[in-house]
Amino acid sequence: MQLVNLSIDQASTYSKQLVATDSSGAAMDITGYTIKAVAKPGYVSFNAYEFHTTIIDPENGVFEISMDEIETYRDWETDRK
């Protein structure tokens, strides 16, 4: 599992390509893997929102996470509690 801090504008379409790496920092072959990514308004928040995930280049560990403008239109400050 990897923790990545992101900044997402509310009510905007968001996507980002990432690379899955092993403990030495080398790209992992993620062929046959399933990627799950969630966003939480805060570290201790109970609410978690799933990203859509797409594997772009499995042999080189490249995948994309995304949310559309409807999904990012949450009241994140309210959900932080």
For each residue, the residues with C-beta under 8 A, 3 or more apart:
1:
2: 20 21
3:
4: 18
5:
6: 14 16 39
7:
8: 12 14 39 67 72
9: 12 14 72
10: 72 73 74 76
11: 69 72 73
12: 8 9 69 72
13: 66 67 68 69 72
14: 6 8 9 66 67 72
15: 64 65 66 67
16: 6 64 65 66
17: 56 62 63 64
18: 4 62 63 64 65
19: 27 60 61 62 63
20: 2 27 28 30 33 35 61 63
21: 2 24 25 26 27 28 61
22: 25 26 28
23:
24: 21
25: 21 22
26: 21 22
27: 19 20 21 60 61 62
28: 20 21 22 61
29: 58 59 60 61
30: 20 33 35 55 58 61 63
31: 58 59
32: 58
33: 20 30 55 58
34:
35: 20 30 53 55 63 65
36: 50 53
37: 50 51 53 65
38: 48 49 50 51
39: 6 8 48 49 51 67
40: 43 45 47 48 49
41: 45 47 76 77 79 80
42: 45 80
43: 40
44:
45: 40 41 42 48 79 80 81
46:
47: 40 41 79
48: 38 39 40 45
49: 38 39 40 67 71 74
50: 36 37 38
51: 37 38 39 65 66 67
52: 65 66 67
53: 35 36 37 63 64 65 66
54: 63 64 66
55: 30 33 35 58 62 63
56: 17 62 63 64
57: 60 61 62
58: 29 30 31 32 33 55 61 62
59: 29 31
60: 19 27 29 57
61: 19 20 21 27 28 29 30 57 58
62: 17 18 19 27 55 56 57 58
63: 17 18 19 20 30 35 53 54 55 56
64: 15 16 17 18 53 54 56
65: 15 16 18 35 37 51 52 53
66: 13 14 15 16 51 52 53 54
67: 8 13 14 15 39 49 51 52 71 72
68: 13 71 72
69: 11 12 13 72 73
70: 73
71: 49 67 68 74
72: 8 9 10 11 12 13 14 67 68 69
73: 10 11 69 70
74: 10 49 71 79
75: 78 79
76: 10 41 79 80
77: 41 80
78: 75 81
79: 41 45 47 74 75 76
80: 41 42 45 76 77
81: 45 78
